[in-house]
Amino acid sequence: MTPEAFDKACLALPGASLSIQWGDNHVFKVGDKMFAVRGAAGDSFSFKASDVAFEALTESGRARPAPYLARARWVWFADMATEDEAEVGDWLAAAHGLVAAKLTRKARAALGLI
C-alpha cells in the first residue's frame, strides 16, 4: 500500500477528516476522535482495532501494539509497502466504525452517520 492510497482510503470514509499533528503525522479522525495515523515518512501506520483483531494481528506478528495506544487496542505496522491495499482498507473501515460507534447520537447525526 502507498501512503497516498492509505490517505485516500481513510478520507473516503463518511465524516472522516485529516489533521497534521505531532510533527508531520497524518491523523485521521471521525468526529474529532482518531481512528488511524500514518507516520510522517509514509512508511508506518496505526489504527484502532477490535479486541479480536488486536489479538490476532499482534499474536501472529503482523503488527505490534501501538506505542502509547496499545491499551486502547491500537496496532502498529512498521512497513506500509508490504501490506495489501484491500485488506488495509477493510481494517480502516472497521477502525472508523469502532470509533464512530462511540460518538454521541447528535455527533453521528451531524456527520451523516445515522
ABEGO torsion letter per residue (X at the ends): XBAAAAAAAAAABBGBBBBBBGEABBBBBBGGBBABBBBAAGABBBBBBBAAAAAAAAAAGABBBBBGAAAAGBBBBABAAABBAAAAAAAAAAAAAAAAAABBAAAAAAAGAX
